[in-house]
Amino acid sequence: MPVLGFALLLGVAAAATAAAAAVYGLARVIPAESRRRHNDVLGFVYAEIGVIYAVVLAMVVVGVWDTHSREHANTYTETNALLQIAWYARSLPEPERTTLTHLTESYTSTVIHQEWPMLSQGKDSAAAWALFTDLRDFINVRQPETGADQARYQSVLDAVGELGNARRERVNEAATAGVPSLLWAALLVGALMTVGFVYLFEVGSLRVHAGAVCALAFTVGVMLLIVYQFNYPFGGALKIKPTAFELAMHRMQALDARYAG
């Protein structure tokens, strides 16, 4: 687990412990008998609040997790297209082979070292866009003559289209991802109401009451932490890393070594 993620989890545990300790303070302020008289009525109200909040929180958690997983898979879609173009480059005569090979490797390197740190800020690299445009234009102007060349050319045209689509999805998601502020406010208010309502019950034992508050606060806190960490796919402790592009670069370099030999 990343150090930041572990620190945040400890923070949630500390907050849950503080919430449990507050039960003892409440017992001194509001007599147990006063709270016991309202247990039945509060139970019905709390059941409604708890169900509504649980459904909303679950939907948000599933939503951010789905976005994170989809964008992670999309990085491999983009690099698979890059590798198809890299393979096509090896079938070309010189100097076209060297030109296209340089474009694919330069694009991959620029995404890794220049663009990826920018994604966490919702930005993208103009240099990467320029390299993609050069790569696309280089392939679009080719005029294959033989049937075999035409088949390979159609395949690489599809790869360029897939590369462009995957790239646009990646940079667009980096720029627009995130739970809306209004929904964040609803999640936080709902968390306070869900946990705070438990203080109004009287369960007979302060230890049991404190344990229930601690467990509920920790569970809700962990769920909110998950939403926070997966809120931006390319930022935070659990951000998507450029692993797919690094693997693609290694494969391209292996191809260079093979054909050079």
Residue, then its C-alpha position, 0 to 999 in steps of 0.5 A: m500500500p502506498v505511504l500516503g494511502f496508509a497514512l490516510l487510512l490511519g487518519v480514518a481510524a483515528a477519526a473513528t476512535a475519536a467518534a467512539a470516545a465522544v460516546y462517553g462525553l455524550a453520556r454525561v450530557i444527555p442521561a441514558e433514560s432520556r435517550r432510551r425513551h426515543n429508541d423506537v421512533l429513532g430506529f424507524v427514522y435511522a433505518e430510512i436515513g441509513v438505507i438512502y445513504a448506503v445506496v447513494l454511497a454504494m453507487v458513487v463507489v461503484g461509479v468511481w471504481d468503474t471509471h478508474s478500471r475503464e481508464h486503466a484498460n484504456t491505456y493498454t488499448e492505446t499502447n496496443a495500437l502503438l505496437q501495431i504501428a511499430w510493427y507496421a513500421r518494420s515492414l516499410p523500406e528506408p527512410e520511411r521505416t526510420t521515420l515512423t519508428h522514431l515517431t512511435e517511440s518519441y510519442t511513447s516517451t513523451v507520454i511517459h515523461q512529459e504528459w503523464p505528470m500533467l494528467s493529474q492536473g487535468k492537462d495534456s502535452a502539446a508535444a504529444w499531440a504534435l507527435f500524434t498528428d505527425l504520426r497520423d499524417f505520415i500514415n494517411v498520405r501513404q499509397p500502398e500498391t500491392g495487395a499485401d501492402q494494402a492489407r497491412y495499410q488498412s490494418v495500420l489505419d485502424a490502429v491509428g484510429e484506435l490510438g486517436n480514440a484512446r488518447r482523446e478518452r484519456v486526456n478528456e477523462a483527466a480533464t473532466a473526471g471527479v465527483p461534483s462538489l454538490l455530490w461531495a457535499a451530500l456525501l459528507v452531510g450524509a456521513l455526519m447524519t448517519v454516524g451522528f444519529v447513532y449517538l441518540f440511541e441508548v444501548g445499555s452499555l457504553r462499550v457496546h455503544a462506543g464500539a458501534v459508533c467506531a465501526l460505523a464511522f470507520t466503515v463510512g470513512v473508508m468508503l469516502l476514502i475510496v471515493y476520494q482516492f479514485n476520484y481522479p484516475f490519474g491523481g492521488a495515491l492510487k493513480i493509474k501509472p504509465t505502466a502500459f506505455e513503459l511496457a510498450m517502449h520496452r517492446m519497441q526497443a526489443l524490436d529495434a535490437r532485433y532488426a538492428g542485429 
